[in-house]
Amino acid sequence: MGIKSHDAVTFTATDMPAPSSHSFCRGDAVAYTTRSPDKDTDNEDSIGLIPCDDVSGVLVIADGLGGMRLGDLASKQVIDSLLATVTAIENNSDLLREAILNGVEQAHETITSSLNGAASTVAIVQITDNEIRPYHVGDSVILITGQRGKIKYQSTPHSPVGYAVESGLINEADALYHEERHLISNAIGTDPMHIEVGPIITLAKYDTTLVASDGIYDNFQIDEIIEIIRKGDLHTVADNLKTICQERMASVNAETPQKPDDMSFILYRSCGRL
């Protein structure tokens, strides 16, 4: 029996009370999303866990741009488009890369033609057995770390500040407080849009992959994130990440970064299956 669209797990315009755990690609995944504590409008982030077959699939975080109209619908369209293109390949994981690229491009075409003025970022992880390939548009970020805290991959935000950090002009600690951190230079629904395709990364036992909106990355130093996620029960890890992030959003502390925002993440771990 093939993988169908109803086998996927998606969350749009949702405020989850607690992280949600799922078996995914012979590993474990935990997802969480909620709106910013300082707003009454809908959560503009969307999440997708979309299987292709038993050992391959995609994890997706889409972040509708705040301050622009229809951000929640833009992020939902990204998830819907990827759901359609991934399930259409009918268990053929060899076509998964093409399906992901087609899904993002279809979302871009739909948003620009039907949701005028809306836009969304996206971070996608393609899992194929023991290999991961990252894709992203905008400043939603992907991080892969080993159990001892070694960074195996970290995506670069498509933003002036993100590129400045990548080039060494400013450090990551200073970037968290930069006055132009909110600006991005690439998004689905804006032209020109480009999809950054990362390298294929082979997972080792217990490597942890984090796919997250900037609501996570604006409230932590990167070494703090690594220390939280690198080991321990994955659901407990997710709950700790959620709780600390929400505490920081709710209060100002000069010693820690703080920015209220919609906050979403997916944690994935191979669980020693390799």
C-alpha positions as CSV (number, residue, x, y, z in Angstrom):
1,M,0.0,0.0,0.0
2,G,1.4,3.4,-1.0
3,I,1.8,6.5,1.2
4,K,-1.2,8.8,0.9
5,S,-1.8,12.4,1.9
6,H,-3.7,11.3,5.0
7,D,-0.6,9.6,6.3
8,A,1.0,13.1,6.7
9,V,0.8,15.2,9.8
10,T,0.2,18.9,9.3
11,F,-0.4,21.9,11.6
12,T,-1.6,25.2,10.3
13,A,-2.9,28.3,12.3
14,T,-2.6,26.1,15.4
15,D,-1.6,26.8,19.0
16,M,-0.5,23.4,20.3
17,P,-0.7,22.9,24.1
18,A,2.3,20.6,24.1
19,P,4.8,19.0,21.7
20,S,3.5,16.1,19.5
21,S,5.6,13.0,19.0
22,H,5.5,10.9,15.8
23,S,7.3,7.9,14.3
24,F,8.9,9.1,11.1
25,C,11.2,7.4,8.6
26,R,12.2,4.8,11.2
27,G,13.2,7.5,13.6
28,D,11.4,9.8,16.0
29,A,10.1,13.3,15.3
30,V,8.6,15.8,17.7
31,A,6.7,18.9,16.4
32,Y,5.5,22.0,18.1
33,T,4.0,25.3,17.0
34,T,2.2,28.2,18.7
35,R,1.6,31.9,18.1
36,S,3.5,34.8,19.6
37,P,2.4,35.6,23.2
38,D,1.9,39.3,22.3
39,K,-0.7,38.9,19.5
40,D,-4.4,37.9,19.1
41,T,-4.3,37.0,15.4
42,D,-3.7,33.5,14.1
43,N,-0.4,31.7,14.2
44,E,1.3,32.3,10.9
45,D,3.6,29.3,11.1
46,S,2.7,25.9,9.5
47,I,4.3,22.5,10.0
48,G,4.4,19.4,7.8
49,L,5.7,15.8,8.4
50,I,5.1,14.2,5.0
51,P,6.2,10.6,4.4
52,C,7.2,9.3,1.0
53,D,7.7,5.7,2.1
54,D,8.8,3.9,5.2
55,V,12.4,5.3,5.1
56,S,12.0,8.6,3.3
57,G,10.0,11.8,3.6
58,V,10.2,15.5,4.3
59,L,10.0,17.7,7.4
60,V,8.7,21.3,6.7
61,I,8.5,24.5,8.6
62,A,6.8,27.4,6.8
63,D,6.7,30.9,8.4
64,G,4.2,33.4,7.0
65,L,5.7,36.8,7.0
66,G,4.5,38.9,9.9
67,G,3.3,42.3,9.1
68,M,2.2,41.3,5.7
69,R,-1.4,40.3,4.7
70,L,-2.4,36.6,4.7
71,G,0.8,35.3,6.2
72,D,-1.1,32.3,7.7
73,L,-2.5,31.4,4.3
74,A,0.9,31.7,2.6
75,S,2.5,29.3,5.0
76,K,-0.4,26.9,4.6
77,Q,-0.1,27.0,0.9
78,V,3.6,26.0,1.2
79,I,2.6,22.9,3.2
80,D,-0.3,22.1,0.9
81,S,1.8,22.3,-2.2
82,L,4.6,20.1,-0.8
83,L,1.9,17.6,0.4
84,A,0.6,17.4,-3.1
85,T,3.9,17.0,-4.9
86,V,5.4,14.5,-2.4
87,T,2.4,12.2,-2.3
88,A,2.1,12.4,-6.1
89,I,5.4,10.5,-6.6
90,E,3.8,7.3,-5.1
91,N,6.7,6.0,-3.0
92,N,9.4,6.7,-5.5
93,S,12.0,8.3,-3.3
94,D,14.3,8.8,-6.3
95,L,11.9,11.6,-7.3
96,L,11.8,13.2,-3.8
97,R,14.2,16.0,-4.6
98,E,12.3,16.9,-7.7
99,A,9.0,16.8,-5.8
100,I,10.3,19.2,-3.1
101,L,11.6,21.7,-5.7
102,N,8.3,21.4,-7.6
103,G,6.3,21.9,-4.4
104,V,8.1,25.1,-3.5
105,E,7.8,26.5,-7.0
106,Q,4.1,25.7,-7.1
107,A,3.6,27.4,-3.8
108,H,5.4,30.4,-5.1
109,E,3.3,30.6,-8.2
110,T,0.0,30.2,-6.2
111,I,1.0,32.8,-3.6
112,T,2.1,35.4,-6.1
113,S,-1.0,34.9,-8.3
114,S,-3.7,34.3,-5.7
115,L,-2.5,35.8,-2.4
116,N,-1.2,39.1,-3.6
117,G,1.1,40.7,-1.0
118,A,1.6,37.5,1.1
119,A,4.8,35.6,1.5
120,S,6.4,32.8,3.5
121,T,9.8,31.4,4.3
122,V,10.4,27.7,4.4
123,A,12.9,25.2,5.8
124,I,12.7,21.6,4.5
125,V,14.6,18.5,5.4
126,Q,14.6,15.6,3.0
127,I,15.2,12.2,4.8
128,T,16.2,9.2,2.7
129,D,17.1,6.3,4.9
130,N,20.2,7.5,6.8
131,E,20.8,10.6,4.7
132,I,19.4,14.1,5.0
133,R,19.4,17.0,2.5
134,P,18.3,20.5,3.6
135,Y,16.5,23.1,1.5
136,H,15.4,26.6,2.6
137,V,14.1,29.9,1.4
138,G,14.4,32.9,3.8
139,D,15.4,32.8,7.5
140,S,13.8,29.7,8.9
141,V,16.8,27.6,9.9
142,I,18.0,24.0,9.8
143,L,20.6,22.7,12.3
144,I,22.1,19.2,12.6
145,T,24.2,18.3,15.6
146,G,25.9,15.2,17.0
147,Q,25.3,13.8,20.4
148,R,28.5,15.5,21.7
149,G,27.4,18.9,20.3
150,K,29.4,19.0,17.0
151,I,27.6,21.0,14.3
152,K,27.2,18.9,11.2
153,Y,25.2,21.5,9.3
154,Q,23.8,24.9,9.9
155,S,21.9,26.8,7.2
156,T,22.6,30.5,6.5
157,P,19.5,32.8,6.8
158,H,18.7,34.6,3.6
159,S,19.0,38.0,5.1
160,P,21.6,40.9,5.2
161,V,22.5,40.0,8.8
162,G,22.7,36.3,8.0
163,Y,25.1,36.9,5.2
164,A,27.1,39.3,7.4
165,V,27.5,36.5,9.9
166,E,28.5,34.0,7.2
167,S,31.1,36.3,5.8
168,G,32.6,37.0,9.3
169,L,31.6,40.7,9.4
170,I,29.7,40.2,12.6
171,N,29.4,37.3,15.1
172,E,26.3,35.3,15.9
173,A,26.0,36.8,19.4
174,D,25.9,40.4,18.0
175,A,23.6,39.4,15.2
176,L,20.8,38.5,17.7
177,Y,20.7,42.1,18.7
178,H,21.1,43.7,15.3
179,E,18.5,46.3,14.5
180,E,18.0,44.9,11.0
181,R,17.8,41.2,12.0
182,H,14.1,41.1,11.0
183,L,14.9,41.9,7.3
184,I,15.1,39.1,4.9
185,S,16.1,39.0,1.2
186,N,14.4,35.9,-0.1
187,A,10.8,34.5,0.4
188,I,8.2,32.4,-1.3
189,G,5.8,34.9,-2.8
190,T,8.4,37.6,-3.6
191,D,10.4,38.0,-6.8
192,P,13.1,36.9,-7.4
193,M,12.8,33.8,-5.2
194,H,15.5,31.1,-5.0
195,I,15.7,27.8,-3.3
196,E,19.0,27.0,-1.5
197,V,19.7,23.2,-1.7
198,G,22.2,22.0,0.8
199,P,24.6,19.0,0.8
200,I,23.7,15.4,1.5
201,I,24.6,14.6,5.1
202,T,24.9,11.1,6.4
203,L,23.4,10.7,9.9
204,A,25.3,9.0,12.7
205,K,23.6,7.3,15.6
206,Y,21.5,9.8,17.6
207,D,22.3,12.9,15.5
208,T,19.6,15.5,16.2
209,T,18.1,17.6,13.4
210,L,16.2,20.8,14.2
211,V,14.0,22.5,11.7
212,A,12.6,25.8,13.1
213,S,11.2,29.2,12.4
214,D,13.1,32.3,13.5
215,G,10.9,32.4,16.6
216,I,13.4,29.8,18.0
217,Y,16.6,31.3,16.6
218,D,15.8,34.9,17.8
219,N,15.6,33.7,21.4
220,F,18.7,31.6,21.8
221,Q,22.4,31.7,21.2
222,I,23.3,28.8,18.9
223,D,25.3,27.0,21.6
224,E,22.3,27.1,23.9
225,I,20.2,25.4,21.3
226,I,22.8,22.7,20.8
227,E,23.1,22.1,24.5
228,I,19.4,21.6,24.8
229,I,18.8,19.4,21.9
230,R,21.9,17.2,21.5
231,K,20.9,14.4,24.0
232,G,18.1,13.1,26.2
233,D,14.6,11.9,25.5
234,L,13.4,13.8,22.4
235,H,10.0,14.7,23.8
236,T,11.6,16.0,26.9
237,V,14.1,18.0,24.8
238,A,11.2,19.5,22.8
239,D,9.4,20.4,26.0
240,N,12.5,22.1,27.4
241,L,13.1,24.0,24.2
242,K,9.4,25.2,24.1
243,T,9.4,26.2,27.8
244,I,12.6,28.2,27.7
245,C,11.7,30.0,24.5
246,Q,8.3,31.0,25.9
247,E,9.8,32.2,29.1
248,R,12.2,34.4,27.2
249,M,9.5,35.8,24.9
250,A,7.5,36.8,28.0
251,S,10.2,38.8,29.8
252,V,13.2,40.9,29.1
253,N,16.6,39.9,30.4
254,A,19.7,41.7,29.4
255,E,21.7,38.5,29.6
256,T,19.6,36.5,27.1
257,P,18.1,37.3,23.7
258,Q,14.4,38.1,23.5
259,K,11.9,38.6,20.7
260,P,8.2,37.6,20.8
261,D,7.2,35.8,17.6
262,D,5.3,32.8,16.4
263,M,7.4,29.8,17.3
264,S,7.6,26.4,15.6
265,F,10.0,23.6,15.4
266,I,10.5,19.9,14.4
267,L,13.1,17.7,16.1
268,Y,14.2,14.5,14.4
269,R,16.5,11.8,15.6
270,S,17.6,8.6,14.0
271,C,17.3,6.7,17.4
272,G,20.2,4.4,16.8
273,R,18.5,2.7,13.8
274,L,21.6,3.0,11.6
